[in-house]
Amino acid sequence: MKQFILLVGNIGTGKTYYTKNYMPKSYNIIRPDDFRGDSEHRQSQMIKEIENSLENYETTVLDGPNLEKKHRQNMLYFTRKYAFCKKIIIDFGPGNENTIQRVIKSRPQLNENEWRAIHFENMKIYEKPNI
């Protein structure tokens, strides 16, 4: 059975690490960072990619923060017509100090204060999935 898997979690919580190391290579992994443009354009590109993938009966994974319930509902809305497809949410959580330390070490493009600000802003908007 094909699946739509929606990952949820703050930056540095291990979502991409998980997809690269533990998910089958046959899964279509969609990452927001792979698309260019403003957030609206990127979202429409992701939705097209999700729909194309599901139309081809591929197990599809959305590897992005998906921190807010509203955003997750929007993504799940576009999968509604694929009744054959099981929907799964994997929650990596809001993160903690260890998370932010990993991000600071692995992503030198921003300084520590900038990463901390992003991390804590994301922690504020994180809404734990309830399904």
C-alpha positions as CSV (number, residue, x, y, z in Angstrom):
1,M,0.0,0.0,0.0
2,K,1.3,3.4,-0.9
3,Q,1.6,6.1,1.8
4,F,1.8,9.8,2.2
5,I,4.2,10.5,5.1
6,L,4.3,14.0,6.6
7,L,7.2,14.8,8.8
8,V,6.8,17.3,11.6
9,G,9.6,19.0,13.6
10,N,11.9,21.9,14.2
11,I,15.1,22.5,12.3
12,G,17.8,20.0,13.4
13,T,15.4,17.4,15.0
14,G,16.5,14.7,12.5
15,K,13.9,14.7,9.8
16,T,16.2,14.8,6.9
17,Y,18.7,12.5,8.6
18,Y,15.9,10.0,9.1
19,T,14.8,10.1,5.4
20,K,18.3,9.7,4.1
21,N,19.3,6.9,6.4
22,Y,16.2,4.9,7.3
23,M,13.6,5.3,4.5
24,P,13.7,3.1,1.4
25,K,15.4,4.7,-1.7
26,S,12.2,4.0,-3.6
27,Y,10.2,6.6,-1.6
28,N,9.8,10.0,-3.2
29,I,11.2,12.4,-0.7
30,I,10.0,16.0,-1.2
31,R,11.8,18.8,0.7
32,P,10.8,22.5,0.7
33,D,14.4,23.5,0.3
34,D,14.5,21.8,-3.1
35,F,12.1,24.4,-4.5
36,R,12.8,28.1,-5.3
37,G,10.8,31.2,-5.1
38,D,8.6,32.8,-2.4
39,S,6.7,30.6,0.0
40,E,3.5,30.6,-2.0
41,H,5.3,29.5,-5.2
42,R,7.2,26.9,-3.4
43,Q,4.1,25.5,-1.8
44,S,2.3,25.2,-5.1
45,Q,5.3,23.4,-6.6
46,M,5.4,21.0,-3.6
47,I,1.7,20.3,-4.0
48,K,2.1,19.5,-7.7
49,E,5.0,17.2,-6.9
50,I,3.0,15.5,-4.2
51,E,0.0,15.0,-6.5
52,N,2.3,13.7,-9.4
53,S,3.9,11.3,-7.0
54,L,0.6,9.9,-5.6
55,E,-0.9,9.7,-9.1
56,N,2.1,7.4,-9.9
57,Y,1.3,5.3,-6.8
58,E,4.6,6.2,-5.2
59,T,5.1,6.4,-1.4
60,T,5.6,10.1,-0.8
61,V,7.3,11.8,2.1
62,L,7.1,15.5,2.8
63,D,10.3,16.3,4.7
64,G,9.8,19.8,6.1
65,P,9.0,21.5,9.4
66,N,5.2,21.4,9.0
67,L,5.0,22.9,12.5
68,E,1.5,24.4,12.3
69,K,-1.7,22.4,12.3
70,K,-3.1,24.7,9.5
71,H,-0.1,24.0,7.2
72,R,-0.4,20.2,7.8
73,Q,-4.1,20.3,7.1
74,N,-3.4,22.1,3.8
75,M,-0.9,19.4,2.8
76,L,-3.3,16.6,3.8
77,Y,-6.1,18.3,1.9
78,F,-4.4,17.8,-1.4
79,T,-4.1,14.0,-0.7
80,R,-7.8,13.6,-0.1
81,K,-8.6,12.3,-3.6
82,Y,-6.1,9.4,-3.2
83,A,-8.3,7.2,-1.0
84,F,-5.9,4.3,-1.6
85,C,-3.1,6.1,0.2
86,K,-2.5,5.7,3.9
87,K,-1.6,9.0,5.6
88,I,1.0,9.0,8.3
89,I,2.4,11.8,10.4
90,I,5.8,11.3,12.1
91,D,6.5,13.9,14.8
92,F,10.1,14.8,15.6
93,G,9.0,17.5,18.1
94,P,10.0,21.1,18.8
95,G,13.6,20.3,19.6
96,N,15.8,21.3,22.6
97,E,19.3,22.6,23.4
98,N,20.9,19.5,21.9
99,T,19.0,20.1,18.7
100,I,20.2,23.7,18.4
101,Q,23.8,22.7,19.1
102,R,23.7,20.2,16.2
103,V,22.3,22.9,13.9
104,I,24.9,25.5,14.9
105,K,27.7,23.0,14.2
106,S,26.4,21.6,10.9
107,R,25.1,24.8,9.3
108,P,27.7,27.6,9.5
109,Q,25.9,29.9,7.1
110,L,24.3,31.7,10.0
111,N,25.8,32.6,13.4
112,E,24.7,31.0,16.6
113,N,22.4,33.9,17.6
114,E,20.6,33.8,14.3
115,W,20.0,30.0,14.5
116,R,18.8,30.3,18.1
117,A,16.3,33.0,17.0
118,I,15.0,30.8,14.2
119,H,14.9,27.7,16.5
120,F,13.0,29.5,19.2
121,E,10.5,31.1,16.8
122,N,9.8,27.7,15.4
123,M,9.3,26.3,18.9
124,K,6.7,28.9,19.5
125,I,4.6,28.0,16.5
126,Y,5.0,24.2,16.9
127,E,1.7,22.5,17.4
128,K,1.9,18.8,18.4
129,P,0.0,16.6,15.9
130,N,-3.0,14.9,17.4
131,I,-3.6,12.2,14.8
